[in-house]
Amino acid sequence: MKLIDPRLSIIEKRLENIKRIIPVASGKGGVGKSTVSAFLALLLKEKNYKVGLLDLDLYGPSLHIFLNNSHSFPKEEYGLIPVNINNIDFMSIIYFTQNKPLIMRGKELTDTLIEIFTITRWNPLDFLIIDMPPGMGEILLDLIRLINRLEFLIVTNSTRIAMETVEKLINFLKEQNIPILGLIENMKIGDQDFVREKCNSLGIPYIGNISFYDNLENYYGNYNEIINSPISKEISQIVNFFA
């Protein structure tokens, strides 16, 4: 007889007061998923939504750098209560690893993912934004297995190499009947329409594009500069697409 993991029912309970769960994903690393995730969370909060942000990039968490969160930690109270940063509930694998390398695979990786969702006590939220690791590995597959109301937001840059891998991710999600909100073209240079045309051929919405900014790191950790930055103005148009 197959045993049922009791933690799975706890996960459902933990997420029951979250209206929408949006993983930000890509088939390739380095396209700006984490930046997009952080900006989306901050701009949704600016629209008075209740927002949570989860860094699920287990091998390369970075949102704590963007948010300048190096001193606060989740509080223990029948689980872990996410850190509140600028009125966003934030949780990251970094709190578990203490910035040490995470070397695991298979069941260890699955158990880690389950444990994060089991012990995190989210407040009632309008949106939970999840920064995903790149590619189509175990974290993606386990997330789809564990949570049945995901709406994926796909990020790519303007290169054909990135779009090649992103297309595989899109086709996989469509085969699994997983909702896709659409695609964001990040770090766009020039006026080429290659990515928009590819979205049309794949039958998914082209939500918008974000220009390339070579001084983006100057905004990290400074809430006012982030909100008033040029990139923030561009991403606010993207937020309007689904919020």
C-alpha positions in Angstrom: 0.0 0.0 0.0 1.3 3.4 -1.0 1.8 5.7 2.0 0.6 9.3 1.7 2.9 12.0 3.0 1.0 13.9 5.7 2.9 17.0 4.9 1.0 17.4 1.6 -2.3 18.2 3.4 -0.4 20.7 5.6 0.8 22.5 2.4 -2.8 22.9 1.2 -3.7 24.4 4.6 -0.7 26.8 4.5 -1.7 28.0 1.0 -5.5 28.1 1.4 -5.6 31.9 2.0 -3.5 32.8 -1.0 -5.6 33.9 -3.9 -3.1 33.6 -6.8 0.3 31.8 -7.0 2.6 32.9 -9.8 5.9 31.2 -10.4 8.3 33.3 -12.5 10.2 30.8 -14.6 12.5 30.5 -17.6 14.2 27.7 -19.5 17.6 29.5 -19.1 19.5 31.2 -16.4 20.7 34.8 -16.5 17.6 36.3 -18.1 16.5 38.3 -15.1 13.9 36.2 -13.4 14.8 37.3 -9.9 14.8 41.0 -10.9 11.4 40.6 -12.5 10.1 38.7 -9.5 11.2 41.3 -7.0 9.9 44.3 -9.1 6.5 42.5 -9.6 6.2 42.0 -5.8 7.0 45.6 -5.0 4.8 47.1 -7.7 1.8 44.8 -6.7 2.3 46.0 -3.2 2.2 49.6 -4.5 -1.2 48.8 -5.8 -2.3 47.9 -2.3 -2.3 44.1 -2.9 -1.1 41.8 -0.1 2.0 40.2 -1.6 4.3 37.3 -0.7 7.7 36.7 -2.4 9.3 33.2 -2.2 12.9 32.7 -3.5 12.8 29.0 -4.6 16.0 29.2 -6.7 17.6 26.6 -4.3 21.0 26.7 -6.0 21.3 30.4 -6.5 19.0 32.5 -4.2 19.5 36.2 -4.7 16.4 38.1 -3.8 17.7 38.8 -0.3 20.4 40.9 -2.0 17.9 42.8 -4.0 15.8 43.5 -0.9 18.9 44.2 1.3 17.7 41.6 3.8 20.8 40.4 5.7 19.8 40.9 9.3 16.1 39.8 9.6 15.1 36.2 9.9 11.7 34.4 10.0 10.1 34.1 13.4 9.3 30.6 14.8 5.7 30.3 15.8 4.1 26.9 15.0 6.3 27.1 11.8 8.1 30.0 10.3 6.5 33.4 9.8 8.0 35.1 6.7 10.1 38.2 7.1 8.2 41.5 6.4 10.2 43.8 4.1 8.5 46.9 2.8 5.1 45.2 3.6 6.0 42.2 1.5 6.1 38.8 3.2 9.4 37.3 2.1 10.8 33.7 2.5 14.0 32.3 1.0 16.0 29.1 1.0 18.8 31.3 2.2 17.3 31.2 5.7 17.8 27.4 5.7 21.3 27.2 4.1 22.9 30.3 5.7 24.4 31.1 2.3 26.3 27.8 2.2 26.2 25.7 -1.0 23.1 23.4 -1.3 24.3 20.1 -2.6 21.5 17.6 -3.0 19.4 15.8 -5.6 16.4 13.4 -5.8 14.5 12.8 -2.6 16.6 15.2 -0.6 15.7 18.0 -3.0 12.0 17.0 -2.9 12.0 16.9 0.9 13.6 20.3 1.0 10.9 21.8 -1.2 8.1 20.1 0.8 9.6 21.3 4.1 9.7 24.9 2.9 6.0 24.9 2.0 5.1 22.9 5.1 6.7 25.1 7.7 6.1 28.5 6.1 3.0 30.3 7.6 1.9 32.7 5.0 -0.5 35.5 5.9 -3.6 35.9 3.7 -2.3 37.1 0.3 -3.6 38.3 -3.0 -0.4 37.2 -4.8 2.5 34.8 -4.0 5.3 35.4 -6.4 7.8 32.5 -6.7 11.2 33.0 -8.1 12.0 29.7 -9.8 15.3 28.1 -10.6 16.1 28.0 -14.4 15.2 25.0 -16.5 12.9 22.0 -16.1 14.4 20.1 -13.2 13.1 18.5 -10.1 12.0 21.8 -8.4 9.6 22.6 -11.3 8.3 19.1 -11.5 7.7 18.8 -7.7 6.0 22.3 -7.6 3.6 21.2 -10.3 2.9 18.0 -8.4 2.4 19.7 -5.0 0.4 22.8 -6.0 -2.5 22.6 -8.5 -3.3 26.3 -9.0 -0.2 27.7 -10.5 -0.1 30.5 -13.1 3.3 30.7 -14.8 4.9 33.9 -15.9 7.8 33.2 -18.4 10.8 35.4 -18.7 13.3 35.4 -21.6 15.8 37.8 -23.1 15.9 38.8 -26.7 18.4 36.1 -27.9 17.4 33.1 -30.0 19.5 30.9 -27.7 17.4 31.8 -24.6 14.1 31.6 -26.6 15.1 28.1 -27.8 15.1 26.8 -24.2 12.1 28.9 -23.1 10.1 27.4 -26.0 10.7 23.9 -24.5 9.5 25.1 -21.1 6.4 26.6 -22.7 5.6 23.4 -24.6 6.0 21.3 -21.5 3.7 23.5 -19.5 1.1 23.4 -22.2 1.3 19.6 -22.4 0.7 19.5 -18.7 -2.3 21.9 -19.1 -0.6 24.4 -16.7 -1.9 27.9 -17.1 0.6 30.4 -18.6 -0.1 34.1 -18.0 2.3 35.0 -20.8 5.9 36.0 -21.6 8.0 39.0 -20.6 10.9 39.9 -22.9 13.6 41.2 -20.5 16.8 43.2 -21.3 15.5 44.1 -24.8 17.9 45.8 -27.1 16.8 47.2 -30.4 13.4 46.9 -32.1 13.4 43.3 -33.3 10.1 41.5 -33.0 11.5 37.9 -32.9 10.2 37.1 -29.4 6.8 38.6 -30.0 6.4 36.6 -33.2 7.5 33.4 -31.4 4.8 34.0 -28.7 2.2 34.4 -31.5 3.3 31.1 -33.0 3.2 29.3 -29.6 -0.2 30.8 -28.8 0.7 32.6 -25.6 0.4 36.3 -24.7 3.4 38.6 -25.2 2.9 40.7 -22.1 5.6 43.3 -22.7 9.3 44.1 -22.8 11.8 45.6 -20.4 14.8 47.6 -21.6 18.3 46.7 -20.8 19.7 48.6 -17.8 23.4 48.5 -17.1 23.1 50.3 -13.7 20.4 48.0 -12.2 22.5 47.1 -9.2 22.5 50.7 -8.1 18.9 50.3 -7.1 19.4 47.2 -4.9 18.2 47.6 -1.3 16.9 51.1 -1.8 13.1 51.0 -1.9 12.5 54.6 -3.0 15.0 54.4 -5.9 13.5 51.0 -7.0 10.0 52.3 -7.1 11.0 55.5 -8.9 13.4 53.9 -11.4 12.8 53.7 -15.1 12.6 49.9 -15.0 9.8 50.2 -12.4 7.8 52.3 -14.8 8.2 49.7 -17.5 7.3 46.8 -15.3 4.2 48.6 -13.9 2.7 48.3 -17.4 3.3 44.5 -17.2 1.7 44.4 -13.7 -1.5 46.0 -15.2 -1.7 43.0 -17.6 -2.8 40.6 -14.8 -3.5 42.6 -11.7 
